């Protein structure tokens, strides 16, 4: 009895390799979804940019100038937020613009007054907004009253150092009044304290001064100096109409000193706005941070502006960046509004990974079981197609040799089926297939007996 039982066991054909799960089919099912998710994450990183740098460089102005003082204020505020601001000394606005436009110079942003971009390519530069009015002061010896700029023809005039906004604007205004550097007028490229001393000592007749190259104490000293007058731009409205980047501003009587009444009467001045110009590669988070800093520095009421007037998205020569326009419209993004800068930056980057996972991977995982089931069943079902074709060949009344060949094919089919790797959950379908193979073979053998 025992011998018969062992013989039956030994006569069984080798079974398929059964396993808990088919790793190969699982990888094939999940692989495309994982690949798509990875591509989405990489694309998001490429489109949204990397984490913002913690160090940026600003082109400012000469030592002690309004631009330099403003840059130092920015530096302190940004340091509180974990960003290091390096200050690059320059000759002034025009020098700042040239440095920003030169990709070989490591600078990110700079103070640039309006009206300096003539002939320059500005495609790679954007504005984060106008910051303040920068009035042009024209001081002169007041032996005789002067009402028009054209009256300085033939005089010795300090027009600011080359590279400064003072120099560039002075040249534009002098040319508009018919005063050329090749004429009888002597134009001297000095500014700031040097120009003030030359004017007081009588070495020159007039001096153009602006905040990009002159310090506030120098302006105050000349306003209080005996025998030195400040030109009242009676044609300020006309200048503002002719040059869109210029504005008429009013310096009220006594604005600098109530007791001494300096200046002794209202003075009309012309002033370009100073813009915070950046390279278009500036990270959006830093753009927001710089505008926020500008609001803290320039947002209050001052001598020549009302509270809340600046910074403002006034577009002149430089297009307002998309990030700046979004900030002026809706403010800082959610995370940067409520979290420290470094933490908001980290969360912002994590979202780049989380969003593709939520959008693609999680819904896609619901399809994996169905895809996995289809792959296993298709592996079994393809043998049914072969079995049906074999059965049709049998019904075609084959010759004895062909019948023998067909019977061998049954053995080949069964041998291949037994070699299949099938998960345990699909053993029922596997044994049903084996039964069907035996059934067709038995039917054929009975028909040919």
C-alpha positions as a Python dict, from the first residue, in 0.01 Angstrom:
ca = {
    (1, 'X'): (0, 0, 0),
    (2, 'X'): (279, 233, 96),
    (3, 'X'): (463, 144, -225),
    (4, 'X'): (161, 239, -441),
    (5, 'X'): (126, 576, -261),
    (6, 'X'): (492, 659, -318),
    (7, 'X'): (459, 558, -682),
    (8, 'X'): (169, 797, -727),
    (9, 'X'): (366, 1079, -568),
    (10, 'X'): (663, 1006, -789),
    (11, 'X'): (443, 1006, -1099),
    (12, 'X'): (332, 1365, -1040),
    (13, 'X'): (477, 1614, -1285),
    (14, 'X'): (701, 1888, -1136),
    (15, 'X'): (495, 2182, -1021),
    (16, 'X'): (540, 2547, -1108),
    (17, 'X'): (773, 2757, -893),
    (18, 'X'): (532, 2905, -641),
    (19, 'X'): (618, 3220, -448),
    (20, 'X'): (444, 3466, -220),
    (21, 'X'): (472, 3744, -480),
    (22, 'X'): (629, 3795, -820),
    (23, 'X'): (894, 4060, -766),
    (24, 'X'): (955, 4098, -1138),
    (25, 'X'): (589, 4164, -1214),
    (26, 'X'): (565, 4401, -921),
    (27, 'X'): (864, 4601, -1045),
    (28, 'X'): (722, 4614, -1397),
    (29, 'X'): (386, 4728, -1258),
    (30, 'X'): (524, 4996, -1025),
    (31, 'X'): (830, 5096, -1231),
    (32, 'X'): (662, 5326, -1486),
    (33, 'X'): (474, 5507, -1210),
    (34, 'X'): (792, 5556, -1006),
    (35, 'X'): (978, 5677, -1314),
    (36, 'X'): (703, 5926, -1394),
    (37, 'X'): (709, 6054, -1036),
    (38, 'X'): (1088, 6096, -1042),
    (39, 'X'): (1064, 6285, -1373),
    (40, 'X'): (797, 6511, -1223),
    (41, 'X'): (1013, 6583, -918),
    (42, 'X'): (1320, 6660, -1131),
    (43, 'X'): (1111, 6883, -1359),
    (44, 'X'): (973, 7065, -1055),
    (45, 'X'): (1325, 7128, -924),
    (46, 'X'): (1433, 7255, -1264),
    (47, 'X'): (1134, 7486, -1304),
    (48, 'X'): (1104, 7616, -949),
    (49, 'X'): (1480, 7670, -896),
    (50, 'X'): (1701, 7554, -612),
    (51, 'X'): (1699, 7684, -257),
    (52, 'X'): (1773, 8057, -229),
    (53, 'X'): (2133, 8153, -152),
    (54, 'X'): (2209, 8300, 188),
    (55, 'X'): (2460, 8553, 52),
    (56, 'X'): (2396, 8825, -208),
    (57, 'X'): (2593, 9126, -329),
    (58, 'X'): (2464, 9479, -382),
    (59, 'X'): (2627, 9754, -589),
    (60, 'X'): (2599, 10066, -375),
    (61, 'X'): (2799, 10388, -410),
    (62, 'X'): (3098, 10573, -272),
    (63, 'X'): (3177, 10578, 98),
    (64, 'X'): (2938, 10799, 294),
    (65, 'X'): (2698, 10848, 2),
    (66, 'X'): (2323, 10805, 37),
    (67, 'X'): (2347, 10484, -164),
    (68, 'X'): (2615, 10343, 65),
    (69, 'X'): (2423, 10440, 380),
    (70, 'X'): (2108, 10279, 239),
    (71, 'X'): (2298, 9959, 154),
    (72, 'X'): (2425, 9940, 511),
    (73, 'X'): (2068, 9965, 640),
    (74, 'X'): (1969, 9680, 410),
    (75, 'X'): (2265, 9480, 537),
    (76, 'X'): (2153, 9502, 901),
    (77, 'X'): (1791, 9411, 824),
    (78, 'X'): (1881, 9115, 605),
    (79, 'X'): (2126, 8987, 866),
    (80, 'X'): (1835, 8953, 1109),
    (81, 'X'): (1668, 8725, 857),
    (82, 'X'): (1973, 8505, 806),
    (83, 'X'): (2091, 8655, 475),
    (84, 'X'): (2437, 8809, 434),
    (85, 'X'): (2449, 9119, 214),
    (86, 'X'): (2789, 9205, 70),
    (87, 'X'): (2829, 9572, -20),
    (88, 'X'): (3026, 9647, -336),
    (89, 'X'): (3161, 10006, -339),
    (90, 'X'): (3111, 10187, -671),
    (91, 'X'): (3126, 10532, -826),
    (92, 'X'): (2747, 10556, -829),
    (93, 'X'): (2439, 10475, -1035),
    (94, 'X'): (2595, 10444, -1379),
    (95, 'X'): (2876, 10228, -1244),
    (96, 'X'): (2617, 10010, -1069),
    (97, 'X'): (2428, 9964, -1394),
    (98, 'X'): (2743, 9867, -1584),
    (99, 'X'): (2838, 9614, -1319),
    (100, 'X'): (2490, 9460, -1316),
    (101, 'X'): (2500, 9433, -1693),
    (102, 'X'): (2839, 9259, -1689),
    (103, 'X'): (2790, 8884, -1620),
    (104, 'X'): (3155, 8846, -1518),
    (105, 'X'): (3108, 9067, -1211),
    (106, 'X'): (2960, 8889, -905),
    (107, 'X'): (2675, 9123, -814),
    (108, 'X'): (2303, 9051, -772),
    (109, 'X'): (2128, 9386, -717),
    (110, 'X'): (2212, 9754, -719),
    (111, 'X'): (2076, 10105, -677),
    (112, 'X'): (2026, 10268, -1017),
    (113, 'X'): (1869, 10605, -1085),
    (114, 'X'): (1648, 10657, -1387),
    (115, 'X'): (1771, 10788, -1719),
    (116, 'X'): (2102, 10603, -1744),
    (117, 'X'): (2024, 10309, -1969),
    (118, 'X'): (2057, 10473, -2309),
    (119, 'X'): (2212, 10230, -2558),
    (120, 'X'): (2242, 9942, -2311),
    (121, 'X'): (2092, 9596, -2346),
    (122, 'X'): (1853, 9549, -2055),
    (123, 'X'): (1708, 9205, -2134),
    (124, 'X'): (1881, 9041, -1837),
    (125, 'X'): (1790, 9311, -1585),
    (126, 'X'): (1465, 9366, -1396),
    (127, 'X'): (1340, 9618, -1145),
    (128, 'X'): (1214, 9531, -799),
    (129, 'X'): (1055, 9874, -775),
    (130, 'X'): (1133, 10243, -728),
    (131, 'X'): (1275, 10327, -385),
    (132, 'X'): (1290, 10704, -349),
    (133, 'X'): (1336, 11033, -532),
    (134, 'X'): (1700, 11134, -569),
    (135, 'X'): (1700, 11515, -613),
    (136, 'X'): (1965, 11688, -819),
    (137, 'X'): (2122, 11984, -637),
    (138, 'X'): (2301, 12251, -836),
    (139, 'X'): (2498, 12481, -605),
    (140, 'X'): (2665, 12796, -737),
    (141, 'X'): (2830, 13120, -627),
    (142, 'X'): (2542, 13355, -562),
    (143, 'X'): (2707, 13685, -649),
    (144, 'X'): (2431, 13723, -905),
    (145, 'X'): (2096, 13540, -904),
    (146, 'X'): (2062, 13252, -1153),
    (147, 'X'): (1724, 13131, -1276),
    (148, 'X'): (1806, 12909, -1575),
    (149, 'X'): (2054, 12629, -1623),
    (150, 'X'): (2163, 12780, -1953),
    (151, 'X'): (2316, 13072, -1763),
    (152, 'X'): (2603, 12846, -1655),
    (153, 'X'): (2744, 12844, -2007),
    (154, 'X'): (3111, 12938, -1993),
    (155, 'X'): (3143, 12852, -1623),
    (156, 'X'): (3356, 12597, -1439),
    (157, 'X'): (3118, 12322, -1332),
    (158, 'X'): (3176, 12008, -1125),
    (159, 'X'): (2955, 11736, -1272),
    (160, 'X'): (3040, 11442, -1046),
    (161, 'X'): (3283, 11154, -1098),
    (162, 'X'): (3254, 10941, -1409),
    (163, 'X'): (3032, 10642, -1341),
    (164, 'X'): (2804, 10835, -1108),
    (165, 'X'): (2441, 10914, -1177),
    (166, 'X'): (2524, 11278, -1106),
    (167, 'X'): (2768, 11287, -1397),
    (168, 'X'): (2527, 11117, -1637),
    (169, 'X'): (2227, 11338, -1552),
    (170, 'X'): (2435, 11658, -1550),
    (171, 'X'): (2560, 11582, -1901),
    (172, 'X'): (2204, 11524, -2025),
    (173, 'X'): (2074, 11849, -1876),
    (174, 'X'): (2369, 12060, -1989),
    (175, 'X'): (2336, 11928, -2344),
    (176, 'X'): (1963, 12005, -2339),
    (177, 'X'): (2058, 12365, -2257),
    (178, 'X'): (2314, 12392, -2535),
    (179, 'X'): (2617, 12351, -2310),
    (180, 'X'): (2864, 12105, -2463),
    (181, 'X'): (3189, 11981, -2307),
    (182, 'X'): (3377, 12103, -2614),
    (183, 'X'): (3258, 12461, -2567),
    (184, 'X'): (3386, 12735, -2342),
    (185, 'X'): (3238, 12567, -2036),
    (186, 'X'): (3485, 12372, -1824),
    (187, 'X'): (3336, 12047, -1695),
    (188, 'X'): (3521, 11887, -1406),
    (189, 'X'): (3465, 11522, -1309),
    (190, 'X'): (3461, 11563, -933),
    (191, 'X'): (3184, 11533, -677),
    (192, 'X'): (3107, 11507, -309),
    (193, 'X'): (3338, 11672, -57),
    (194, 'X'): (3598, 11757, -322),
    (195, 'X'): (3346, 11947, -531),
    (196, 'X'): (3206, 12124, -224),
    (197, 'X'): (3550, 12244, -114),
    (198, 'X'): (3634, 12360, -466),
    (199, 'X'): (3309, 12558, -480),
    (200, 'X'): (3357, 12720, -140),
    (201, 'X'): (3718, 12810, -220),
    (202, 'X'): (3620, 12962, -555),
    (203, 'X'): (3805, 12713, -775),
    (204, 'X'): (3480, 12631, -955),
    (205, 'X'): (3160, 12825, -1020),
    (206, 'X'): (2896, 12553, -975),
    (207, 'X'): (2860, 12191, -870),
    (208, 'X'): (2602, 11922, -942),
    (209, 'X'): (2550, 11694, -642),
    (210, 'X'): (2333, 11388, -586),
    (211, 'X'): (2306, 11122, -321),
    (212, 'X'): (2484, 10849, -519),
    (213, 'X'): (2818, 11030, -487),
    (214, 'X'): (2768, 11296, -218),
    (215, 'X'): (2703, 11259, 153),
    (216, 'X'): (2410, 11429, 330),
    (217, 'X'): (2650, 11639, 547),
    (218, 'X'): (2806, 11784, 230),
    (219, 'X'): (2463, 11891, 105),
    (220, 'X'): (2384, 12050, 442),
    (221, 'X'): (2717, 12231, 451),
    (222, 'X'): (2663, 12391, 111),
    (223, 'X'): (2306, 12490, 198),
    (224, 'X'): (2438, 12679, 500),
    (225, 'X'): (2753, 12819, 337),
    (226, 'X'): (2775, 13195, 288),
    (227, 'X'): (2775, 13309, -73),
    (228, 'X'): (2654, 12971, -205),
    (229, 'X'): (2311, 12946, -364),
    (230, 'X'): (2092, 12654, -466),
    (231, 'X'): (1938, 12671, -813),
    (232, 'X'): (1560, 12680, -811),
    (233, 'X'): (1457, 12479, -1118),
    (234, 'X'): (1181, 12706, -1242),
    (235, 'X'): (1151, 12485, -1550),
    (236, 'X'): (1109, 12167, -1342),
    (237, 'X'): (768, 12091, -1493),
    (238, 'X'): (912, 12112, -1844),
    (239, 'X'): (1203, 11885, -1755),
    (240, 'X'): (962, 11629, -1611),
    (241, 'X'): (756, 11637, -1931),
    (242, 'X'): (1060, 11604, -2156),
    (243, 'X'): (1225, 11324, -1957),
    (244, 'X'): (977, 11065, -1824),
    (245, 'X'): (1219, 10941, -1558),
    (246, 'X'): (1237, 11288, -1395),
    (247, 'X'): (995, 11423, -1137),
    (248, 'X'): (942, 11769, -995),
    (249, 'X'): (991, 11772, -618),
    (250, 'X'): (953, 12062, -378),
    (251, 'X'): (1208, 12135, -106),
    (252, 'X'): (1010, 12335, 152),
    (253, 'X'): (1141, 12652, 312),
    (254, 'X'): (1322, 12571, 638),
    (255, 'X'): (1331, 12198, 563),
    (256, 'X'): (1695, 12159, 673),
    (257, 'X'): (1701, 12411, 958),
    (258, 'X'): (1395, 12582, 1105),
    (259, 'X'): (1596, 12823, 1320),
    (260, 'X'): (1819, 12949, 1040),
    (261, 'X'): (1544, 12900, 783),
    (262, 'X'): (1747, 12681, 545),
    (263, 'X'): (1657, 12699, 265),
    (264, 'X'): (1514, 13053, 291),
    (265, 'X'): (1235, 12981, 40),
    (266, 'X'): (1067, 12688, -132),
    (267, 'X'): (1294, 12537, -396),
    (268, 'X'): (1180, 12337, -697),
    (269, 'X'): (1412, 12049, -781),
    (270, 'X'): (1415, 11776, -1041),
    (271, 'X'): (1471, 11420, -931),
    (272, 'X'): (1486, 11080, -1095),
    (273, 'X'): (1365, 10785, -895),
    (274, 'X'): (1618, 10534, -773),
    (275, 'X'): (1527, 10176, -857),
    (276, 'X'): (1643, 9852, -703),
    (277, 'X'): (1764, 9676, -1017),
    (278, 'X'): (1845, 9305, -1016),
    (279, 'X'): (1959, 9039, -1253),
    (280, 'X'): (1667, 8830, -1373),
    (281, 'X'): (1826, 8521, -1216),
    (282, 'X'): (1756, 8654, -866),
    (283, 'X'): (1573, 8392, -660),
    (284, 'X'): (1203, 8474, -601),
    (285, 'X'): (1241, 8434, -224),
    (286, 'X'): (1524, 8689, -220),
    (287, 'X'): (1317, 8922, -436),
    (288, 'X'): (1041, 8914, -174),
    (289, 'X'): (1292, 8965, 106),
    (290, 'X'): (1455, 9264, -63),
    (291, 'X'): (1122, 9436, -130),
    (292, 'X'): (1019, 9373, 230),
    (293, 'X'): (1349, 9529, 341),
    (294, 'X'): (1292, 9823, 107),
    (295, 'X'): (952, 9881, 266),
    (296, 'X'): (1109, 9891, 609),
    (297, 'X'): (1376, 10139, 496),
    (298, 'X'): (1183, 10360, 253),
    (299, 'X'): (818, 10318, 352),
    (300, 'X'): (794, 10602, 603),
    (301, 'X'): (729, 10972, 551),
    (302, 'X'): (1041, 11172, 462),
    (303, 'X'): (1141, 11514, 341),
    (304, 'X'): (1043, 11452, -21),
    (305, 'X'): (784, 11174, 10),
    (306, 'X'): (469, 11069, 191),
    (307, 'X'): (435, 10756, 402),
    (308, 'X'): (369, 10447, 189),
    (309, 'X'): (472, 10617, -135),
    (310, 'X'): (776, 10391, -177),
    (311, 'X'): (876, 10130, -272),
    (312, 'X'): (645, 10126, -572),
    (313, 'X'): (625, 9924, -897),
    (314, 'X'): (686, 10224, -1124),
    (315, 'X'): (806, 10095, -1458),
    (316, 'X'): (1048, 10314, -1652),
    (317, 'X'): (1348, 10173, -1837),
    (318, 'X'): (1347, 9838, -1659),
    (319, 'X'): (1057, 9599, -1658),
    (320, 'X'): (915, 9510, -1319),
    (321, 'X'): (1001, 9147, -1248),
    (322, 'X'): (715, 8897, -1233),
    (323, 'X'): (810, 8811, -874),
    (324, 'X'): (806, 9178, -771),
    (325, 'X'): (474, 9239, -943),
    (326, 'X'): (326, 8939, -762),
    (327, 'X'): (461, 9070, -430),
    (328, 'X'): (314, 9418, -479),
    (329, 'X'): (-21, 9262, -571),
    (330, 'X'): (-58, 8990, -308),
    (331, 'X'): (236, 9017, -69),
    (332, 'X'): (471, 8743, 43),
    (333, 'X'): (393, 8378, -15),
    (334, 'X'): (221, 8191, 268),
    (335, 'X'): (523, 8019, 423),
    (336, 'X'): (750, 8325, 404),
    (337, 'X'): (478, 8527, 571),
    (338, 'X'): (458, 8315, 886),
    (339, 'X'): (788, 8126, 909),
    (340, 'X'): (1152, 8232, 943),
    (341, 'X'): (1326, 8272, 609),
    (342, 'X'): (1539, 7956, 637),
    (343, 'X'): (1246, 7741, 750),
    (344, 'X'): (1010, 7881, 486),
    (345, 'X'): (1272, 7808, 222),
    (346, 'X'): (1305, 7448, 345),
    (347, 'X'): (928, 7392, 347),
    (348, 'X'): (901, 7548, 3),
    (349, 'X'): (1157, 7303, -132),
    (350, 'X'): (993, 7004, 37),
    (351, 'X'): (668, 7087, -138),
    (352, 'X'): (846, 7033, -468),
    (353, 'X'): (887, 6669, -368),
    (354, 'X'): (556, 6623, -187),
    (355, 'X'): (328, 6763, -458),
    (356, 'X'): (432, 6518, -735),
    (357, 'X'): (400, 6231, -486),
    (358, 'X'): (51, 6335, -383),
    (359, 'X'): (-63, 6412, -738),
    (360, 'X'): (92, 6116, -919),
    (361, 'X'): (221, 5846, -689),
    (362, 'X'): (-65, 5803, -442),
    (363, 'X'): (-345, 5783, -704),
    (364, 'X'): (-121, 5575, -927),
    (365, 'X'): (-60, 5318, -655),
    (366, 'X'): (-430, 5232, -671),
    (367, 'X'): (-372, 5105, -1025),
    (368, 'X'): (-79, 4884, -930),
    (369, 'X'): (-286, 4586, -798),
    (370, 'X'): (-496, 4579, -1116),
    (371, 'X'): (-186, 4601, -1335),
    (372, 'X'): (-11, 4332, -1132),
    (373, 'X'): (-318, 4105, -1156),
    (374, 'X'): (-336, 4160, -1532),
    (375, 'X'): (28, 4063, -1581),
    (376, 'X'): (-4, 3736, -1386),
    (377, 'X'): (-330, 3639, -1555),
    (378, 'X'): (-195, 3725, -1899),
    (379, 'X'): (95, 3487, -1835),
    (380, 'X'): (-155, 3208, -1770),
    (381, 'X'): (-405, 3309, -2036),
    (382, 'X'): (-154, 3311, -2320),
    (383, 'X'): (-126, 2931, -2284),
    (384, 'X'): (-499, 2906, -2345),
    (385, 'X'): (-444, 3070, -2683),
    (386, 'X'): (-178, 2812, -2767),
    (387, 'X'): (-403, 2533, -2641),
    (388, 'X'): (-695, 2647, -2859),
    (389, 'X'): (-474, 2656, -3169),
    (390, 'X'): (-349, 2307, -3090),
    (391, 'X'): (-704, 2180, -3049),
    (392, 'X'): (-799, 2326, -3388),
    (393, 'X'): (-506, 2145, -3546),
    (394, 'X'): (-637, 1821, -3398),
    (395, 'X'): (-981, 1872, -3551),
    (396, 'X'): (-826, 1909, -3897),
    (397, 'X'): (-784, 1527, -3924),
    (398, 'X'): (-403, 1515, -3913),
    (399, 'X'): (-197, 1223, -4043),
    (400, 'X'): (-53, 967, -3797),
    (401, 'X'): (284, 1143, -3796),
    (402, 'X'): (117, 1477, -3739),
    (403, 'X'): (-89, 1331, -3454),
    (404, 'X'): (229, 1207, -3291),
    (405, 'X'): (380, 1552, -3328),
    (406, 'X'): (71, 1714, -3176),
    (407, 'X'): (89, 1485, -2873),
    (408, 'X'): (451, 1589, -2821),
    (409, 'X'): (338, 1951, -2824),
    (410, 'X'): (110, 1875, -2530),
    (411, 'X'): (412, 1758, -2335),
    (412, 'X'): (606, 2069, -2433),
    (413, 'X'): (317, 2295, -2328),
    (414, 'X'): (282, 2120, -1995),
    (415, 'X'): (657, 2133, -1931),
    (416, 'X'): (664, 2507, -1996),
    (417, 'X'): (358, 2567, -1780),
    (418, 'X'): (523, 2378, -1495),
    (419, 'X'): (826, 2607, -1520),
    (420, 'X'): (619, 2923, -1474),
    (421, 'X'): (678, 3128, -1161),
    (422, 'X'): (335, 3185, -1014),
    (423, 'X'): (243, 3369, -691),
    (424, 'X'): (59, 3153, -440),
    (425, 'X'): (-252, 3365, -475),
    (426, 'X'): (-288, 3243, -836),
    (427, 'X'): (-235, 2868, -781),
    (428, 'X'): (-602, 2799, -848),
    (429, 'X'): (-578, 2943, -1200),
    (430, 'X'): (-254, 2748, -1248),
    (431, 'X'): (-414, 2414, -1160),
    (432, 'X'): (-720, 2491, -1371),
    (433, 'X'): (-487, 2545, -1668),
    (434, 'X'): (-315, 2212, -1602),
    (435, 'X'): (-652, 2039, -1584),
    (436, 'X'): (-755, 2192, -1915),
    (437, 'X'): (-434, 2075, -2079),
    (438, 'X'): (-499, 1721, -1952),
    (439, 'X'): (-861, 1742, -2062),
    (440, 'X'): (-779, 1840, -2421),
    (441, 'X'): (-505, 1576, -2443),
    (442, 'X'): (-738, 1310, -2304),
    (443, 'X'): (-1013, 1404, -2549),
    (444, 'X'): (-771, 1386, -2838),
    (445, 'X'): (-627, 1053, -2725),
    (446, 'X'): (-976, 908, -2689),
    (447, 'X'): (-1076, 1030, -3037),
    (448, 'X'): (-774, 870, -3201),
    (449, 'X'): (-788, 541, -3010),
}
